[in-house]
Amino acid sequence: MGREFRKVIVEGVDGSGKSTLIQSLLDRFHFLELVPGGKKPDMPKFWHDWTAPLTNELVPIHDRFFYSELIYGPLIRGQIDAPDYVVRNVRHILRGTAFLIYCRPPNQALWMAVEAKPQMDGVKEQFRRLRDAYDSLIYEEAPYYPANRFIRYDWTGNSTRILEDRLEFYLENGP
């Protein structure tokens, strides 16, 4: 399987280091292409876009993709913007194909990062609930990802080299 089927998702609450990590990965792996954050996909379009081979050699790296909708939807808007069957199907597809990076530094570092920048309405007020919901969802998902396609990234620790090695293996060998 060539690079055309590979996808990378970077998830995490605001202030977790997603943008900084993505920029570092774009600098290191020149065949990655940033896809800005997104909410729920339209299922037919999602299925087509996710499973169709890419038309170039670039591998998309998503700054949030679908899991963020499952967190921010209920806590910020009061609902998920996708029916249950879409949620189930998308989770199943992601588990089988994506490389998932969960940006999750320690609580104090995370809170300091959130405090340092302006945030979307409701984020600071709901921060603990958002963080806890992300932890719960991602750790529910993690067992469904092979160990070589999931990593918790902590920019305050030593996880950078492990992440780069696993990502390089995934990009070269596929799901």
C-alpha positions as a Markdown table, in Angstrom:
| # | Residue | x | y | z |
|---|---|---|---|---|
| 1 | Met | 0.0 | 0.0 | 0.0 |
| 2 | Gly | 1.4 | 3.4 | -1.0 |
| 3 | Arg | 1.3 | 6.7 | 0.8 |
| 4 | Glu | -2.0 | 7.5 | -0.9 |
| 5 | Phe | -4.1 | 5.9 | 1.8 |
| 6 | Arg | -2.3 | 7.2 | 4.9 |
| 7 | Lys | -3.9 | 9.9 | 7.2 |
| 8 | Val | -2.6 | 11.4 | 10.4 |
| 9 | Ile | -4.9 | 13.0 | 13.1 |
| 10 | Val | -3.6 | 15.2 | 15.8 |
| 11 | Glu | -6.2 | 15.7 | 18.6 |
| 12 | Gly | -6.2 | 17.4 | 22.0 |
| 13 | Val | -7.8 | 20.2 | 23.9 |
| 14 | Asp | -6.9 | 23.8 | 23.3 |
| 15 | Gly | -3.4 | 24.6 | 24.5 |
| 16 | Ser | -2.2 | 21.0 | 24.2 |
| 17 | Gly | 0.5 | 21.8 | 21.6 |
| 18 | Lys | -1.2 | 20.5 | 18.5 |
| 19 | Ser | -0.2 | 23.4 | 16.2 |
| 20 | Thr | 3.4 | 23.5 | 17.4 |
| 21 | Leu | 3.7 | 19.7 | 17.0 |
| 22 | Ile | 2.2 | 19.8 | 13.5 |
| 23 | Gln | 4.6 | 22.5 | 12.4 |
| 24 | Ser | 7.5 | 20.4 | 13.7 |
| 25 | Leu | 6.2 | 17.3 | 11.8 |
| 26 | Leu | 5.7 | 19.3 | 8.6 |
| 27 | Asp | 9.3 | 20.5 | 8.9 |
| 28 | Arg | 10.6 | 17.0 | 9.5 |
| 29 | Phe | 8.4 | 15.1 | 7.0 |
| 30 | His | 8.1 | 17.1 | 3.9 |
| 31 | Phe | 5.4 | 14.9 | 2.4 |
| 32 | Leu | 2.9 | 15.8 | 5.0 |
| 33 | Glu | 0.2 | 18.3 | 4.1 |
| 34 | Leu | -1.8 | 20.2 | 6.8 |
| 35 | Val | -5.6 | 19.9 | 6.7 |
| 36 | Pro | -7.1 | 22.5 | 9.1 |
| 37 | Gly | -9.3 | 21.5 | 11.9 |
| 38 | Gly | -12.7 | 20.1 | 11.2 |
| 39 | Lys | -15.9 | 18.9 | 12.7 |
| 40 | Lys | -18.1 | 16.0 | 11.8 |
| 41 | Pro | -17.9 | 14.8 | 8.2 |
| 42 | Asp | -20.9 | 14.2 | 5.9 |
| 43 | Met | -20.8 | 10.4 | 5.8 |
| 44 | Pro | -20.9 | 9.8 | 2.1 |
| 45 | Lys | -18.4 | 12.5 | 1.4 |
| 46 | Phe | -16.3 | 11.3 | 4.3 |
| 47 | Trp | -16.2 | 7.7 | 3.1 |
| 48 | His | -15.2 | 8.8 | -0.4 |
| 49 | Asp | -12.6 | 11.3 | 0.8 |
| 50 | Trp | -11.1 | 9.0 | 3.4 |
| 51 | Thr | -10.9 | 5.9 | 1.3 |
| 52 | Ala | -10.0 | 7.4 | -2.1 |
| 53 | Pro | -6.4 | 7.4 | -3.0 |
| 54 | Leu | -4.8 | 10.9 | -2.8 |
| 55 | Thr | -4.0 | 12.4 | -6.1 |
| 56 | Asn | -0.5 | 13.5 | -5.0 |
| 57 | Glu | 2.3 | 12.2 | -2.8 |
| 58 | Leu | 1.4 | 14.3 | 0.2 |
| 59 | Val | -0.1 | 12.6 | 3.3 |
| 60 | Pro | -2.7 | 14.7 | 5.1 |
| 61 | Ile | -2.2 | 15.6 | 8.7 |
| 62 | His | -5.4 | 16.8 | 10.3 |
| 63 | Asp | -5.4 | 19.5 | 13.1 |
| 64 | Arg | -8.3 | 17.8 | 14.8 |
| 65 | Phe | -10.6 | 15.8 | 12.7 |
| 66 | Phe | -13.6 | 14.0 | 14.2 |
| 67 | Tyr | -13.0 | 13.3 | 17.8 |
| 68 | Ser | -13.0 | 17.0 | 18.6 |
| 69 | Glu | -16.7 | 17.1 | 17.5 |
| 70 | Leu | -17.5 | 14.4 | 20.1 |
| 71 | Ile | -15.9 | 16.6 | 22.8 |
| 72 | Tyr | -16.6 | 20.2 | 21.9 |
| 73 | Gly | -20.1 | 19.5 | 20.4 |
| 74 | Pro | -21.8 | 18.5 | 23.7 |
| 75 | Leu | -19.8 | 20.7 | 26.0 |
| 76 | Ile | -19.7 | 24.0 | 24.0 |
| 77 | Arg | -22.8 | 23.7 | 21.7 |
| 78 | Gly | -24.9 | 21.2 | 23.8 |
| 79 | Gln | -25.0 | 18.5 | 21.0 |
| 80 | Ile | -23.0 | 16.4 | 18.6 |
| 81 | Asp | -23.5 | 17.5 | 15.1 |
| 82 | Ala | -23.8 | 13.9 | 13.7 |
| 83 | Pro | -26.2 | 11.1 | 14.0 |
| 84 | Asp | -25.2 | 8.0 | 16.0 |
| 85 | Tyr | -24.6 | 5.8 | 12.9 |
| 86 | Val | -22.2 | 8.4 | 11.6 |
| 87 | Val | -20.3 | 8.5 | 14.9 |
| 88 | Arg | -20.0 | 4.7 | 14.9 |
| 89 | Asn | -19.0 | 4.4 | 11.3 |
| 90 | Val | -16.4 | 7.1 | 11.4 |
| 91 | Arg | -14.9 | 5.8 | 14.6 |
| 92 | His | -14.6 | 2.4 | 13.0 |
| 93 | Ile | -13.0 | 3.7 | 9.8 |
| 94 | Leu | -10.5 | 5.9 | 11.8 |
| 95 | Arg | -9.5 | 2.9 | 14.0 |
| 96 | Gly | -8.6 | 0.9 | 10.9 |
| 97 | Thr | -6.6 | 3.5 | 9.0 |
| 98 | Ala | -5.5 | 6.6 | 10.9 |
| 99 | Phe | -2.4 | 7.3 | 12.9 |
| 100 | Leu | -3.7 | 9.1 | 16.0 |
| 101 | Ile | -1.6 | 11.5 | 18.0 |
| 102 | Tyr | -3.1 | 12.7 | 21.3 |
| 103 | Cys | -1.4 | 15.8 | 22.5 |
| 104 | Arg | -1.6 | 15.7 | 26.3 |
| 105 | Pro | 0.9 | 17.4 | 28.5 |
| 106 | Pro | 0.5 | 17.4 | 32.3 |
| 107 | Asn | -2.4 | 19.4 | 33.7 |
| 108 | Gln | -0.4 | 22.4 | 35.0 |
| 109 | Ala | 1.5 | 22.9 | 31.7 |
| 110 | Leu | -1.8 | 22.5 | 29.8 |
| 111 | Trp | -3.6 | 25.1 | 31.9 |
| 112 | Met | -0.8 | 27.5 | 31.6 |
| 113 | Ala | -0.8 | 27.2 | 27.8 |
| 114 | Val | -4.6 | 27.8 | 27.8 |
| 115 | Glu | -4.3 | 30.8 | 30.0 |
| 116 | Ala | -1.5 | 32.3 | 27.8 |
| 117 | Lys | -3.7 | 32.7 | 24.7 |
| 118 | Pro | -7.2 | 34.0 | 23.8 |
| 119 | Gln | -9.6 | 31.0 | 23.5 |
| 120 | Met | -12.9 | 30.3 | 21.8 |
| 121 | Asp | -16.0 | 31.2 | 23.8 |
| 122 | Gly | -16.6 | 28.6 | 26.5 |
| 123 | Val | -13.2 | 26.9 | 26.5 |
| 124 | Lys | -11.7 | 28.4 | 29.6 |
| 125 | Glu | -15.0 | 28.0 | 31.6 |
| 126 | Gln | -15.3 | 24.4 | 30.4 |
| 127 | Phe | -11.6 | 23.6 | 30.4 |
| 128 | Arg | -11.6 | 20.8 | 33.0 |
| 129 | Arg | -14.6 | 19.2 | 31.5 |
| 130 | Leu | -13.1 | 19.4 | 28.0 |
| 131 | Arg | -9.8 | 18.0 | 29.2 |
| 132 | Asp | -11.5 | 15.1 | 31.1 |
| 133 | Ala | -13.8 | 14.3 | 28.2 |
| 134 | Tyr | -10.9 | 14.2 | 25.8 |
| 135 | Asp | -9.0 | 11.9 | 28.2 |
| 136 | Ser | -11.9 | 9.6 | 28.5 |
| 137 | Leu | -12.7 | 9.4 | 24.8 |
| 138 | Ile | -9.1 | 9.0 | 23.6 |
| 139 | Tyr | -8.3 | 6.3 | 26.2 |
| 140 | Glu | -11.5 | 4.5 | 25.1 |
| 141 | Glu | -10.3 | 4.7 | 21.5 |
| 142 | Ala | -6.6 | 3.8 | 22.1 |
| 143 | Pro | -7.1 | 0.0 | 22.5 |
| 144 | Tyr | -8.7 | -0.1 | 19.0 |
| 145 | Tyr | -5.5 | 1.4 | 17.4 |
| 146 | Pro | -2.5 | -0.8 | 17.0 |
| 147 | Ala | 0.3 | 0.4 | 19.3 |
| 148 | Asn | 2.3 | 1.6 | 16.3 |
| 149 | Arg | -0.6 | 3.9 | 15.2 |
| 150 | Phe | -1.4 | 5.7 | 18.5 |
| 151 | Ile | 0.7 | 7.8 | 20.8 |
| 152 | Arg | 0.1 | 10.2 | 23.6 |
| 153 | Tyr | 2.4 | 13.2 | 22.9 |
| 154 | Asp | 3.7 | 15.1 | 25.9 |
| 155 | Trp | 5.8 | 18.0 | 24.8 |
| 156 | Thr | 7.2 | 18.4 | 28.4 |
| 157 | Gly | 8.6 | 14.9 | 28.3 |
| 158 | Asn | 10.6 | 12.6 | 26.0 |
| 159 | Ser | 8.0 | 11.5 | 23.6 |
| 160 | Thr | 9.2 | 13.4 | 20.5 |
| 161 | Arg | 11.6 | 10.7 | 19.3 |
| 162 | Ile | 9.2 | 7.9 | 19.9 |
| 163 | Leu | 6.5 | 9.8 | 18.0 |
| 164 | Glu | 8.8 | 10.5 | 15.1 |
| 165 | Asp | 9.9 | 6.9 | 14.8 |
| 166 | Arg | 6.4 | 5.5 | 14.9 |
| 167 | Leu | 5.1 | 8.1 | 12.5 |
| 168 | Glu | 8.0 | 7.4 | 10.1 |
| 169 | Phe | 7.2 | 3.7 | 10.2 |
| 170 | Tyr | 3.5 | 4.3 | 9.6 |
| 171 | Leu | 4.2 | 6.7 | 6.7 |
| 172 | Glu | 6.6 | 4.2 | 5.1 |
| 173 | Asn | 4.6 | 1.0 | 5.7 |
| 174 | Gly | 1.0 | 2.0 | 6.0 |
| 175 | Pro | -1.8 | 0.9 | 8.3 |
